[in-house]
């Protein structure tokens, strides 16, 4: 119901306004900033390590595999090491230390599709 005065109109309640304001926010505003930064740090570390393992000087190299933290998180924990070794088999340098560190870092990252979001 609208309340009118000579100079302005005020509405008692907004019909189109969502009841749950959390859902009305863009997805990036729902995530914890620390979690976003943690994911970004791991992604940057992964890119740097992959370039080193595959001997790539720049990001546009065709030899560099596309792998991100979400790919790693989608792999069953018990199979991560073996799947990553298989995926990185063409690396020019040993991958065992990288895989071990990546699996450790993956434990601290929440999947994007978590029910928390």
Secondary structure, DSSP 8 states (H G I E B T S, - for coil): -EEE-SS-EEESS-TTS-S-HHHHS-HHHHS-HHHHHHHHHHHHHHHHHHHHHTT-SSTT-TTS----HHHHHHS-GGGHHHHHHHHTTT-SS--HHHHHHHHHHHHT---TT-TT-
